[in-house]
Amino acid sequence: MTQIIKGGNLPLSGEPMRVAVVRRSGGPEAPKVDAAALLVDADGKVRDRGDLVFYNQPEHAGSGIRLLGEAQGEGGVVADWLEIDPGRIEASVERVVVAASCDGGTFGEVEDLYVRAVSATTGAQLALYAVEDATTETAILLGEFYRRNGGWKFRAVGQGYDSGLPALATDFGFSASDEEDEAVAEVPVAAPAPLAAPPQGAAPSPLAVEKTGAPAPYSGAPVAAPLGRLNALPAEFGPEFTYVEYQGEGKEDVETGLVLPRGFIAVDVVKKGSGYLDVVTLTVRKRRWRQVVRSRMDDLRGVGVLHHDGQSPLRLRVDTRGRWMIRLRPVSTLRAFDGPVEGYGPDVLAYTGDETGVRFRFEGDEDKKGYFGVAAHRKGGHWEYRFSRRDRGRGKGDLPRGPRLLVVEADGAWSMEPRPGGSGGFWSRSGR
């Protein structure tokens, strides 16, 4: 029996899941419902705002949890879908809480509200909880996936908040008192110059050294490169070392043998042809550990970053079809974000300035679609998402005081420009 009542729980197999927050639309005047996920530690708190997955921040880089978006079915049924793979969730995360907020009304006015988990592989139902007692709540905890005896379980929660997101935020250890959906006056700004569409198969290259020949099985041979800090990041952000390049084809584990001092390392990636590319670090037992870069772009040339523990030899896994090259280099050689910048695909920038607003423009892929997002990483490997959007368009965000590494996820051409004055609330839809 996979349908449970409030307070009930079910064991799970640990397989990848799709989780839907479902309701029936009552027409254009009905309240608007948005789904979210919160990654919670053993203290019952989020570690930082990067542990929230919602409409302005649709993916958690460390654990791979994603908000896939809204789908509509027959009879006015609407669902927001989340993607959760328990096997990829960071060890420090004890629970993943599925929540929802209500705009323009209360959950007592929302018809047929329930949360449902299905197998991402077979579509079989794993758990279902229908909310039957909602009244004046404007935010609600629907259910939670939690660790138990080495496995995972699902619990139906059904806890609501009449005061909405601020009360929910307080319970989980962050403040939303100044983050509500406030109207922010649009500051006139000159439009960035249009980004020229790159020729087929020839996107602008962010790589710091010249491309080598056709990929071959990786050799681990060092590539001569000048050292010395080229941006203003403090030396403790990452070690200095000679560039190292590896080449291969298809899925392959890379045993670098490198034991570098603790800190960030930049990773250049070149992939030939179409198809998905995923680069992750591995544990000593060759299990997936941290995401480095992920993209579905054709003929990819991009930049990712990893945080090395400074203890065990660095191991990487490249998963793709076709030929590829990865190059490790110091973060001191990354481009600085100290003025307008342009890029194509994933990238990493060094930021050392004061707190500032940011205006960005995203061109998307050939169909003017895709995803653009920026996360700010600080010393020690801690990070938080700052702003994002789906599909082409303009938006705005904000950055805290540096030094930071800005990790850009993008499916096409983009540009960013620092603009003093801030961007608006964390919960606002300005980046949507």
Order of alpha helices (4+ residues) and beta strands (2+ residues): beta-beta-beta-beta-beta-beta-beta-beta-beta-beta-beta-beta-alpha-beta-beta-beta-beta-beta-beta-beta-beta-beta-beta-beta-beta-beta-beta-beta-beta-beta
